[in-house]
Amino acid sequence: EPSLMKNILTCCFWNGGVFLASILGFNYILLPIVQNVIQFIFGETVYDGVVWLWIYQILSWTFNTLWVLPLFVVSKIVNCFWFQDIADQAYKTTRGRPRALPFSTMVADTCFSVLLHLIFLIQSMLASLIPIQGIGTFIGLLHMSLLSSSYAFEYRWFNMGWEVHQRVACVEKNWPYYFGFGLPLALCTLMVSSQLVSGCVFSLLFPLFIISANEAELRQSNVFSPFTLKLFTPSAKLTNSIFCFLTNPRAP
């Protein structure tokens, strides 16, 4: 579909060609050039380090405040629309019209899903702190891979009319499949030390995972896993408790 391809290319150009390229260009091209110019002017003196420190702080603050921060906010907003448009167009192309849900159900489902993913992200960060060499890292990677898969399949499941508990059960039941599906995206983002660059890489690759999730043929059986791995269950229970507290507060 031309419109689908246009949205994918636009999303990739914005996140990779504009946001990511500007960050890399500033850190690996502009700053080294300025540093070399300062060294050429002052030579190897104490003034070299002092002047470079001041200029580095001024340039970094200016770049981050006037460019990175506004662009980051804009990217978060436009990416939400682009991701949704890409998912809807891909779903309509291969599976027909998405299932319509009441507006109140859509809002409640979206809020619950966002909070669930946020709590699960915190859970993954805590799990990665397990003080056993290799174990904490692997468990953290397992969490992030499942979370990446959940992000990608969320659009398809929502268009199919699946409720949150169905999505959670599907991931936990077939966790080896979803672990393998989300592993490349998790590795690409976790290998980058900068959170901003990691976010750019995620936004650059995520449309491809949305398309892949929409095209995937899932067999609803336990063929993928010898057992159910209930990693999402603690976060889901906590999310449910928070929603129950917010929607049905106890009377004083």
C-alpha positions in Angstrom: 0.0 0.0 0.0 1.5 3.4 -1.0 0.0 5.2 2.0 1.4 2.6 4.3 4.9 2.8 2.8 4.7 6.6 2.9 4.0 6.5 6.7 6.8 4.0 7.3 9.3 6.1 5.3 8.2 9.3 7.0 8.5 7.8 10.4 12.0 6.4 9.7 13.2 9.6 8.1 12.0 11.7 11.1 13.4 9.4 13.8 16.6 8.4 11.9 17.4 11.1 9.4 16.4 14.1 11.7 16.4 13.2 15.4 19.1 10.5 15.5 21.3 12.0 12.9 21.3 15.4 14.7 22.3 13.9 18.0 25.1 11.8 16.4 26.3 14.8 14.3 26.4 17.0 17.4 28.3 14.5 19.6 30.6 13.0 17.0 31.2 15.7 14.5 30.5 19.2 15.9 32.0 18.7 19.4 35.2 17.1 18.2 35.7 19.9 15.6 35.2 22.6 18.3 37.6 20.8 20.6 40.3 20.5 17.9 39.9 24.3 17.2 40.3 25.1 20.8 43.4 22.9 21.1 44.8 24.6 17.9 44.3 28.1 19.4 45.5 27.5 22.9 47.7 24.5 22.5 48.3 22.1 25.3 47.8 24.5 28.2 45.7 24.8 31.2 43.5 27.2 29.3 42.7 24.5 26.8 40.9 22.4 29.3 39.1 25.3 31.0 37.9 26.9 27.8 36.8 23.5 26.4 34.9 22.7 29.5 33.0 25.9 29.4 32.2 25.8 25.7 31.2 22.1 26.0 28.7 22.9 28.8 27.3 25.9 26.9 27.0 24.0 23.6 25.5 20.9 25.3 23.0 22.9 27.3 21.9 25.0 24.3 21.6 22.0 22.0 19.7 19.9 24.5 17.4 22.7 25.6 16.6 24.3 22.2 16.8 21.3 20.0 16.7 17.9 21.7 14.0 18.5 24.3 11.5 20.1 21.9 12.2 17.5 19.2 11.9 14.7 21.8 8.4 16.0 22.8 7.3 16.4 19.2 8.6 13.0 18.3 6.7 11.3 21.1 3.5 12.9 20.0 3.8 12.3 16.2 5.2 8.8 16.7 2.0 7.8 18.5 -0.1 8.9 15.5 2.3 7.3 13.0 2.5 4.0 14.8 -1.3 3.9 15.1 -1.8 4.8 11.4 0.8 2.2 10.3 -0.9 -0.5 12.4 -4.4 0.4 11.3 -3.4 0.5 7.6 -1.6 -2.8 7.9 -4.5 -4.4 9.6 -7.0 -3.2 7.1 -4.8 -4.4 4.2 -4.5 -8.0 5.5 -7.4 -8.6 7.9 -10.1 -6.1 7.0 -11.9 -3.5 9.1 -10.8 -3.3 12.8 -13.4 -4.2 15.4 -15.2 -1.1 16.7 -15.1 -0.6 20.5 -17.1 1.9 22.6 -15.1 5.1 23.3 -15.2 4.5 27.1 -13.8 1.0 26.6 -11.0 2.3 24.4 -10.0 4.9 26.9 -10.1 2.5 29.9 -8.2 -0.1 27.9 -5.5 2.3 26.8 -5.0 3.7 30.3 -4.8 0.2 31.8 -2.4 -0.9 29.1 -0.1 2.1 29.5 0.1 1.7 33.3 0.6 -2.1 32.9 3.6 -1.6 30.6 5.1 1.1 32.9 4.9 -1.2 35.9 6.3 -4.1 33.9 9.2 -1.9 32.8 9.9 -1.1 36.5 9.6 -4.8 37.3 12.2 -5.6 34.5 14.6 -3.0 36.0 14.3 -4.5 39.4 14.7 -8.0 38.0 17.9 -7.0 36.2 19.4 -6.0 39.6 19.5 -9.7 40.8 23.1 -10.0 42.2 23.9 -13.2 40.4 26.3 -12.9 37.5 24.4 -13.4 34.2 21.1 -14.3 35.8 19.9 -10.7 36.4 21.0 -9.6 32.9 19.2 -12.5 31.3 16.0 -12.0 33.2 16.1 -8.3 32.4 16.6 -9.1 28.7 13.7 -11.6 28.9 11.4 -8.9 30.4 12.4 -6.3 27.8 12.0 -8.8 24.9 8.5 -9.7 26.1 7.7 -6.0 26.6 8.8 -5.2 23.0 6.7 -8.0 21.6 3.7 -6.8 23.7 4.2 -3.2 22.3 4.2 -4.5 18.7 1.3 -6.9 19.0 -0.8 -4.5 21.1 -2.1 -2.7 18.0 -3.2 -5.9 16.3 -4.8 -7.3 19.4 -6.6 -4.0 20.0 -8.0 -4.0 16.5 -9.1 -7.6 17.0 -11.0 -6.6 20.1 -8.9 -8.5 22.6 -9.1 -7.4 26.2 -6.0 -6.9 28.3 -6.3 -10.2 30.2 -6.4 -12.1 26.8 -3.2 -10.3 25.6 -1.4 -11.0 28.9 -2.4 -14.7 28.8 -1.3 -15.0 25.2 2.2 -13.7 25.9 2.6 -15.7 29.1 1.4 -18.9 27.4 3.6 -18.6 24.3 6.5 -16.7 25.9 9.3 -18.4 23.9 7.8 -17.1 20.7 7.3 -13.6 22.0 10.8 -13.7 23.6 12.3 -14.5 20.2 10.1 -12.0 18.4 11.1 -9.1 20.7 14.7 -10.0 21.2 16.2 -8.1 18.3 14.4 -4.9 19.2 15.4 -5.3 22.9 19.0 -5.9 22.0 19.2 -3.0 19.6 17.9 -0.6 22.3 19.7 -2.0 25.3 23.1 -2.0 23.6 23.0 1.8 23.4 24.0 3.7 26.5 22.3 7.0 25.7 18.6 6.9 26.5 17.8 9.4 23.7 19.7 7.4 21.1 18.0 4.2 22.4 14.6 5.9 22.0 15.5 6.9 18.4 16.6 3.4 17.5 13.4 2.0 19.0 11.2 4.5 17.0 13.2 3.8 13.9 12.8 0.0 14.0 9.4 -0.2 15.7 7.2 0.2 12.5 8.8 -2.9 11.1 7.9 -4.8 14.2 4.3 -3.6 14.0 4.1 -4.9 10.4 5.7 -8.2 11.4 3.3 -8.6 14.3 0.3 -8.0 12.0 1.6 -10.5 9.5 2.5 -13.2 12.1 0.4 -16.4 12.2 -0.1 -17.3 15.8 -1.2 -20.8 16.8 -3.3 -20.6 19.9 -1.9 -23.7 21.6 0.8 -24.5 24.1 3.1 -25.8 21.3 5.4 -22.9 21.8 6.0 -23.5 25.5 6.1 -26.5 27.9 4.8 -24.2 30.7 3.2 -20.8 31.3 5.6 -18.1 32.4 3.6 -15.6 34.4 5.9 -12.7 34.2 3.2 -10.2 33.5 0.9 -11.4 36.2 2.4 -9.5 39.1 2.3 -6.2 37.2 -1.2 -7.0 35.9 -2.4 -7.6 39.5 -0.8 -4.4 40.7 -2.3 -2.4 37.8 -5.7 -3.9 38.5 -5.4 -2.9 42.2 -4.5 0.7 41.3 -7.4 1.0 38.9 -9.8 -0.5 41.5 -8.6 2.0 44.1 -8.9 5.0 41.6 -12.3 4.0 40.3 -13.8 2.8 43.6 -12.2 4.7 46.4 -13.2 3.8 49.9 -15.5 6.1 51.6 -13.9 8.1 54.5 
